[in-house]
Amino acid sequence: MGSNEAGYNWLKNILGDDYTVKRVRLVESVLHLDCVLSVPRSGLAVICEEAFLDGLPEEIKDWDLIRVSLDDVKRLAVNGLPVNSQNYVLSYNLHNDNRFIQTELEKRGITVHRVFFGTHNGQGGSLRCATQPLKREIKTTKP
């Protein structure tokens, strides 16, 4: 298990009272939350509902949910990379073409960019595991 109560407590302590941190318990076979939940945009999620021990968090129960199975989770199908609300990078490999998720996202107006990701998937990681966050500074001019 990669995510646990110690991680929840750490994050809660780091963020302080300005944020609400909610613990989400997952089945033991799941390493991290991003293996069972991806949020391409507010109100839309790719999710494996059966991985959540206490059911879906209240915050997303009424969202448009693209549901996948625990078998899909084992193949890291959910571990895609939302770029913005209109673009999503999705891996595929010899064991999982991820066409179901691609089709469902495209039905909702999201452009899916497919990337072959065979070796990394076999080692227990996927796109989100192989990316680094960017800090973007937005420069504005005063009127």
N, C-alpha and C positions, 0 to 999 in steps of 0.2 A: 504494500500500500504506500503510495507516494504522498498523498494528501491526508492529513490527519488532524486531530484536535490540537496538537502542538502548533501546527501551521496556522490553524484558525486563530489560536490565541496570540501568536506572533503578529499576524496581520492586524488583528484588532488593536493590539498594543501600539503598533507602528502608526496606524492611521488615526488613532485617538477617537475622541467623541464627535468629531466633525463628520464621521462616516458611520453608516450602519453596516456591520460585517455579519453575514449570516452563514452559519455552518451548514454545509450540505454533505450529508453522509452518503457514501457510494458503496456499492457491492465491493467485496474484497478484491476481486479480480481486476478492478479498474484502478489504474495508476493515478490519473489526474482528472480534474473536472473537464478540461478541454478535450478529453477523449470521449466524453458523452454529451457535451453541450457546445454548440457553436452558434454565435449570434451574428448573422450577416447584417442585420439592421434591427433597430428597435421594433419590437412586435413580431419578429420572425426568428425562429430557432430551429436548428437541426439538433435532434435530441434522441437519446435512448432512455425512455421513461423507466424501463425496468431496472436501470442501473441506480436509481435514486431510492435508497432504503426507506426514506420517510415520505415518498411521493414527490411530486413536482413542487418546487418552491412556489408559494402564492404569487410572487411577482411575475411569473411567466405562465401561470395556468390558463389564462385567457388569450395567450398569443397564438398566432398561426404556427403550428408545430409540424415539422417534417420529421416523422418518427422512423427510427431505424432500430434494428435488433442488437442484442448483445453479440451475436456473431459478426455483425458489421463493425461493432466496437473493437472486437479482437483484431480486425483487419485495419483498424485506425481510420475508418471511413469518415468519422465526424471531425477529425483533426485538420480541418481546412483552415484557410487564412482569409478572413474578411479584410479586404483592402479599404473599402468604403461601402456605403449603402447600396452601390450598384455593381460592384466587382468583387469576385470571390475566387481565390485560387484553390483548386481542388486536386489532390493527388490521385493517381491510379497506378496499378501495378499488375503483374501477371495473375494475381489471385483475386483482385477486386477492381472492376472497371469504374465503379462509382457512378454509373450512368443514372441510377435512380435519383441520387441526390442532385446531380447535375440537372436532370429533367425538372425536378421539383423546384429548384432555385430559378431556372429559366422561366418556368410558368409564372413566377412571381416577379419577373422583370429584372432579374439579376444576371449579369454576364458572367459566365463561368470560364475561367482560364485553367485548362487541364495541364498538369505537369506529371510526366512519368517519374515515379519515385519508388523504385523497386528495392534497392539495397537498404536504404534507411528504414523503410517499413519493416523489413525482415529483422531489423535489430531493435524493434520496439519503439520507434519514433516516426513522426511524419512531418508535414510541412511546418506546423507551428513550432515543433521542436528544433527545426533547422533554421529558424529566422531570428533576427535580433530586432528589437524595437528601434525606431528612428525618432529622434527629437526634432520636431519641425518648428522653426521660428517663423511666425507670420509677421511680415513687416507691413505696416500700414502707413499711409501718408495722412497727415492731418489736413483737413479741408481749409 
